[in-house]
Amino acid sequence: MNRLVGIILAENDRMVAASLAVVAFVQQYARIAKVPYDFIVAVGPNHAKIAERWLIYGAENVYLVEGPERLHTSTQSIAKASATVVPEFKSSFAGPGTRFGTEVLAAVAGTLGLPMLSSVRAVEESDNNVAFHTITGNKRNVFQVSPDGAVFSIDPTSFGAPRTVGKESVVKQVAFAPKQLEAGPVLIETAPMEEKPRDLATARVVVAGGRALGDAASFGSLVGGLAKKLGGVPAATGAAVQMGIAPSDILVGQTGQTVSPDLYIAAGVSGSDQHTGGMSRSRVIVAINNNPNAAIFRMADYGLVADVHQALRELIEKL
């Protein structure tokens, strides 16, 4: 590898936060590997000014990929841009490990024929090489990658703020029209979903339910209902998933996803290490449990000793 490229997806505030983790990773990796780096900033139509905020982080170039008129930037256009902006270099690419970010990175890896390493949580120098840390279940994994390049999905919660650099980057426009995307579908319209997608990594509010919810219907109406009222995303403990009352794709914990929302409501959650290991970085934690000695209360900012069914119903009614 002789160049590093960070893919910036900057559609909203939470995506910006996830992309700042990508910038911090790129800066650390570039310093260890002693290589220059660029950014690809992907935005929707008429949002070129978004690129300006990414000029202060030391990239040599900021490639602006702006969706064509009436279109949003698609995974295919970003992958095509990644394949063409630095064709003379062997490059590695990094992007946010969010739902959309992972789709983009998979398209980049497929387009360029590069291996992909998901949920990178740390990067360090190791025996004159670079080592990457990921988590699988309750195990920490350490990887090294080929110098020919790789694609990295970056955990949004694991890297600090990037450092600013005095010299600003050079902006280069990468324009795409629909006819240039012959290899894949062209996105011509998007519309709000009635139900928010389950992207736990970027959610501001997460409502998590445990085994105390009892059944799938109660979990959906109470945990899902409160999450919808608050504009948030539902989550589940391992026990709730094992009981079959919640789907595995919303599992939070050491064997699931790691989250750091502004507000985390733990409803009927006991507070086992397996679960709290995935949500301990939440800004404000609210616990609801009928057991006053439940471990979750020891880390909660606010606690309510009450029946979780009654408490959630009342919250939903009052919001």
C-alpha positions in Angstrom: 0.0 0.0 0.0 1.3 3.5 -0.8 -1.8 5.5 -0.2 -4.8 5.6 2.2 -8.3 6.8 1.3 -11.0 7.7 3.9 -14.6 7.5 2.6 -16.7 10.2 4.3 -20.5 9.8 4.3 -21.9 13.1 5.6 -25.6 13.1 5.2 -26.6 14.0 8.8 -25.1 14.7 12.2 -24.7 11.1 13.3 -23.1 10.2 10.0 -20.7 13.1 10.5 -19.8 11.6 14.0 -19.2 8.2 12.4 -17.0 9.7 9.7 -14.9 11.6 12.3 -14.0 8.2 13.6 -12.9 7.3 10.1 -10.7 10.4 9.9 -9.1 9.6 13.3 -8.4 6.0 12.1 -6.9 7.3 8.8 -4.6 9.7 10.6 -3.4 7.0 13.0 -2.9 4.4 10.2 -1.1 6.9 7.9 1.3 7.9 10.7 2.2 4.3 11.4 2.5 3.2 7.8 4.1 6.6 6.7 1.8 7.1 3.7 -0.2 10.1 2.4 -4.0 10.0 2.6 -7.0 11.4 0.7 -10.7 11.7 1.5 -13.6 10.9 -0.7 -16.6 12.9 0.5 -19.9 11.6 -0.7 -22.9 13.9 -0.5 -26.3 14.4 -2.1 -27.0 16.9 -4.9 -26.3 20.6 -4.2 -24.4 19.9 -1.0 -20.8 20.7 -2.2 -20.2 23.0 0.8 -20.3 19.9 3.1 -16.8 19.1 1.8 -15.4 22.2 3.3 -15.5 20.9 6.8 -13.2 18.0 5.8 -10.3 20.2 4.5 -8.6 20.7 7.9 -7.6 17.1 8.7 -4.4 16.8 6.6 -5.6 15.0 3.5 -3.7 15.8 0.4 -6.9 15.8 -1.7 -10.6 15.8 -0.9 -12.5 14.2 -3.8 -16.1 15.4 -3.8 -18.6 12.9 -5.1 -21.8 14.7 -5.5 -25.0 12.8 -6.6 -26.4 13.9 -9.9 -29.4 16.3 -10.0 -32.5 14.8 -8.3 -30.4 11.8 -7.1 -28.7 10.8 -3.9 -25.2 9.5 -4.0 -25.4 5.7 -4.4 -23.1 2.9 -3.3 -22.3 2.3 -6.9 -21.1 5.8 -7.6 -19.0 5.9 -4.5 -17.4 2.5 -5.4 -16.8 3.8 -8.9 -15.2 7.0 -7.5 -13.0 4.9 -5.3 -11.8 2.9 -8.2 -11.0 6.0 -10.4 -9.7 8.8 -8.2 -6.3 7.3 -7.5 -5.9 4.6 -10.2 -2.1 4.9 -10.2 -1.7 3.9 -6.6 -2.2 0.8 -4.5 -4.6 2.0 -2.0 -6.5 1.0 1.2 -9.9 2.4 2.0 -11.6 3.1 5.3 -15.2 4.1 6.0 -17.8 4.1 8.7 -19.1 0.9 10.1 -22.7 2.0 9.9 -25.5 0.2 8.0 -25.1 2.4 4.8 -21.3 2.6 5.3 -20.9 -1.1 5.4 -22.9 -1.4 2.1 -20.6 1.2 0.5 -17.5 -0.5 1.7 -18.6 -3.9 0.5 -19.2 -2.4 -3.0 -15.8 -0.8 -2.9 -14.2 -4.1 -1.9 -16.0 -5.9 -4.6 -15.2 -3.3 -7.3 -11.5 -3.3 -6.5 -11.1 -6.9 -5.5 -9.8 -6.1 -2.1 -10.2 -8.0 1.2 -12.4 -6.3 3.8 -11.9 -6.1 7.6 -15.0 -5.2 9.6 -15.5 -3.3 12.9 -11.9 -2.1 13.4 -11.5 -0.8 16.9 -7.8 0.0 17.1 -4.7 0.3 14.9 -1.1 0.0 16.2 2.4 -0.7 15.1 3.5 -4.3 15.6 6.9 -5.8 14.6 7.5 -3.1 11.9 4.1 -3.7 10.5 0.5 -2.5 11.2 -1.9 -4.5 13.4 -5.7 -4.0 13.4 -7.9 -5.0 16.4 -11.5 -6.2 16.0 -14.0 -7.9 18.3 -15.8 -11.1 17.6 -18.1 -12.2 20.4 -16.0 -12.0 23.6 -12.7 -12.4 21.8 -10.3 -9.7 20.6 -8.8 -10.4 17.2 -5.5 -8.9 15.8 -5.0 -8.9 12.1 -2.4 -7.8 9.6 -3.2 -7.1 6.0 -1.5 -7.4 2.6 0.5 -4.3 1.5 -1.5 -4.4 -1.7 -4.4 -2.8 0.1 -7.6 -3.6 2.0 -11.0 -2.1 2.9 -11.7 -1.3 6.6 -15.0 -0.7 8.3 -14.4 1.5 11.3 -16.3 1.1 14.6 -17.9 4.6 15.2 -17.3 4.5 19.0 -13.7 3.4 19.2 -11.6 6.3 17.9 -11.2 9.7 19.4 -11.5 13.1 17.8 -9.2 13.6 14.7 -6.5 16.3 14.9 -6.7 19.4 12.7 -3.9 20.4 10.4 -3.0 24.0 9.4 -2.8 23.4 5.7 -6.1 22.8 3.9 -6.6 20.1 1.4 -7.3 20.6 -2.3 -10.9 19.8 -3.4 -11.3 17.8 -6.6 -14.8 17.3 -8.1 -15.8 13.8 -9.2 -19.0 14.0 -11.2 -21.3 11.1 -12.2 -24.3 11.0 -14.4 -26.8 8.1 -14.4 -25.5 6.8 -17.7 -22.0 6.3 -16.1 -23.5 3.8 -13.7 -24.3 1.1 -16.2 -22.9 -1.7 -14.1 -25.5 -1.2 -11.3 -28.9 0.3 -10.5 -29.4 4.0 -10.4 -31.2 5.5 -7.4 -33.9 7.9 -8.7 -35.9 8.5 -5.6 -36.0 8.1 -1.8 -38.9 8.6 0.6 -39.1 8.5 4.4 -39.9 5.1 5.9 -42.8 4.9 8.3 -40.5 2.8 10.5 -36.9 3.9 11.0 -34.2 1.5 9.8 -32.4 -0.4 12.5 -29.0 1.4 12.4 -28.0 1.1 16.0 -24.5 2.5 15.4 -25.8 5.9 14.5 -29.0 6.1 16.7 -29.3 9.0 19.1 -31.8 7.1 21.2 -31.8 3.4 21.9 -34.5 1.5 23.8 -33.3 -1.9 24.9 -35.5 -4.7 26.2 -34.7 -7.8 28.2 -36.3 -11.2 28.9 -38.7 -9.5 31.3 -40.8 -8.3 28.3 -42.0 -12.0 28.1 -43.0 -12.4 24.5 -42.5 -10.9 21.0 -45.8 -9.0 21.0 -44.9 -7.2 24.2 -41.4 -6.5 23.0 -42.6 -5.0 19.7 -45.4 -2.9 21.2 -43.5 -1.7 24.2 -39.8 -1.5 23.4 -40.5 -0.8 19.7 -43.4 1.6 20.5 -41.3 3.7 22.9 -38.4 3.8 20.5 -40.7 5.0 17.7 -42.2 7.7 20.0 -38.7 8.9 20.9 -37.4 8.8 17.3 -35.0 6.1 18.3 -34.1 2.4 17.6 -35.1 -0.7 19.5 -32.4 -3.0 20.9 -32.3 -6.3 22.7 -30.2 -8.2 25.3 -28.8 -11.7 24.5 -31.5 -13.3 26.8 -34.3 -11.6 24.8 -32.8 -12.9 21.5 -32.3 -16.4 22.9 -35.9 -16.5 24.1 -37.0 -15.6 20.5 -38.9 -12.5 21.5 -36.4 -10.1 19.7 -34.5 -10.5 16.4 -30.7 -11.1 16.5 -29.9 -8.0 14.3 -30.7 -5.7 17.2 -28.6 -7.5 19.8 -26.4 -5.2 21.8 -23.5 -6.6 23.8 -20.2 -8.4 23.6 -21.7 -10.9 21.1 -23.7 -8.2 19.3 -23.3 -4.5 18.4 -21.7 -1.7 20.4 -23.6 1.6 20.7 -23.0 5.0 22.2 -26.3 7.0 21.9 -27.2 10.2 23.7 -29.9 8.3 25.5 -30.1 4.5 26.4 -33.2 3.2 28.0 -32.7 -0.3 29.5 -36.1 -1.8 30.1 -36.2 -5.1 32.0 -32.5 -5.4 31.6 -30.6 -7.1 34.4 -27.2 -5.5 33.6 -25.0 -8.5 32.8 -21.4 -7.8 31.7 -22.3 -9.4 28.3 -24.8 -6.7 27.6 -23.3 -3.7 29.3 -20.1 -4.2 27.5 -22.0 -3.0 24.4 -23.7 0.1 25.8 -21.5 1.5 28.6 -20.4 4.5 26.5 -24.0 5.8 26.2 -24.2 9.4 27.3 -27.3 9.0 29.6 -28.5 5.6 30.8 -32.1 5.1 32.2 -32.9 1.8 33.8 -36.3 0.3 34.5 -36.5 -2.9 36.5 -38.7 -4.3 39.2 -35.6 -5.6 41.1 -34.0 -2.7 43.1 -30.8 -4.8 43.3 -30.4 -5.3 39.6 -26.8 -4.6 38.4 -28.0 -2.2 35.7 -28.9 0.4 38.4 -25.2 0.7 39.4 -24.3 2.2 36.0 -27.6 4.1 35.4 -27.9 7.9 35.5 -31.6 7.5 36.3 -33.4 4.5 37.7 -37.0 3.5 38.1 -38.0 0.5 40.2 -41.3 -0.6 38.6 -42.9 -3.3 36.5 -41.5 -2.8 33.0 -44.8 -3.4 31.2 -46.7 -0.8 33.1 -43.8 1.7 33.0 -43.4 1.5 29.3 -47.1 1.7 28.6 -47.4 4.9 30.7 -44.3 6.4 29.0 -45.8 5.7 25.5 -49.2 7.1 26.5 -47.6 10.3 27.9 -45.3 11.1 25.0 
